[in-house]
C-alpha cells in the first residue's frame, strides 16, 4: 500500500471503510506531513489535537458501521471560512485573533459528514489577489518549481488550498472563487478546482469579499474527489438569502465516462492576442480528446467577453467597499486608538488593511460615489447582464464550454506584485463564469516547457454540475496527468 498521504479522497474513503487503516493513522500521517512543510507557508494555523479528536470520533463511527460520506477524511480549511472556536482572520490584520463563536454552513456540512480539520489555510487578504502574496502571514509557495528553481506563486486567492492539496498536506481543501480563485490556483498547482453555480453552496459564515460573486467550492486531487466534496459542501441554507433550494444530486454517480453526443462549445473570443503557443496547443489537445470520446465540437461566440475584466474590477471592488465597511475597530478585530471616533476608524483601517485591500476599497468607493455611480457601477452591471445573456444564447448550441484556465503557468514570487493590471489579467479566462453565476472546473491537462502544470477549464450551465463533472472526468482520463512536484520543501 502507498503512503497514507499519497491517497486521494476516494482511495482514503474506501480504505477506511475496509479497515485497511484507521482515521487516526490517516490523520496522524497528514499532521506529520503538514508539520514538515513550513517552507510552503500553506497553513496559517494547525489544529493537530482537534484533528486527532475528530479522527477518533470517526473511528468509533466506522467501528459501529455508521460511516458517513467523508468519515475520517483530513481536510484543510481556507481561512475565509468561520470555524467555531478556531481562529479565523481572512489573513488580514484587521481581524487579528478573531475566533468565531459559530461555524460556517459549508464547514458545518463537512463535519456533519465526518470530515477531520487539519487547520486553516493561507489566502490572499480578504481573498483579494491572484497570487497569495497579499496575506498578513506572507506569501504561499507553490510546491512546483521550474528549471530555474525560483519560488513560484500557487495562484490566488486560494493559494494555501491549492498548495496544500498539491503537496499532499491534506486530502482536499475548501476554497472560494470570486473571479477565478479556485480554478486559477488549481491550474497553477496541477490540482482540480471546482467553482459551483452561484447559490449552490451557502455563503453563510464565509468572510465576504464581493457578495454577488463569491462562491465556495473544493480543490482536490481528482475530479471524482471534487464530486464527493461538492456533495457534502452543497446544501440549501435559509440563513443565506442567495442559497437556492434545490436537491443536491449524487455528483459522483454522474461520472459515467460517456459523453457521446454531448456538445462542447469553443468560444472564438477566448483566443486572445499573444496567447502562448503552449496554451493554444493544449486547448487544441483538449478539443481532440473530447472529440475522440464522442463529443461534438461547436464554435460559439461570447461577444462581450472583452468587457468582462473591466466590469469585474468595478463590481467586485464596489461590493468589497460596502462589505468591508463593517471593519471599524468597534465590534471585533483590531482597534487603533484615536483622538476621536473618526480618527479611531481611520487609524484602525489604515493599520488593519493591506495595500491591495485598500486599493480595491478606494476603487469601489469611487465607483459608488455621487456622479460616478451611473457612469461606472450601473454600466458594469449592464455589461454583466450582457455577458450572462451571451452564455444563455451559447447554451442553445452547446452543453459545456471548453477554454484554457489561465494565460500562463505559475509565475515567480514578486514578478507581478508591483503591477496590479498585469496581476488582474490572470483572471481573463475565469471572471466570466463568476459574472454569469455559472459553474466551472479546472482540470490539470499538461505541463509547459518549464515542466509546470497547465489546466483546461470547462464552464457549465446553471446547476449543470453533473454534466460538467462528467466531461471533466473524461478530460482527466484522456490527459493522464500524473506529474507531481518534488518534495524539496520537506523537512523530513
Secondary structure, DSSP 8 states (H G I E B T S, - for coil): ---GGG--HHHHHHHHHTTSS-HHHHHHHHHHHHHT-GGG--EEEE-HHHHHHHHHHHHHHHHTT---TTTT-EEEEETTB-BTTBB--TT-GGGTT-B-SS--HHHHHHHHTT-EEEEEE--SGGG--SSS-S-TT-----S---TT---B---SSSHHHHHHHHTTSSSEEEEEESSSTTHHHHHHHT-EEEE--TTSS--TTB--S-TTT-EEEEEESSHHHHHHHHHHH----TTSTT--------GGGG--S--TT-EEEEEGGGS-TT--HHHHHHHHHHHHHHHHTT-EEEEE--TTGGGHHHHHHHHHHHHHHHHGGG-SSSSSS-----SSHHHHHHHHHHHHS-HHHHHHHHHHHHHHSTTTIIIIIIHHHHHHHHHHHHHHHHTTT-SEEEEES-SSS--BTTSSTT-HHHHHGGGTTTHHHHHHT--EEEEEEEE-TTS-EEEEEEEE-TT-HHHHHHHHHHHHHHHT-------TT---
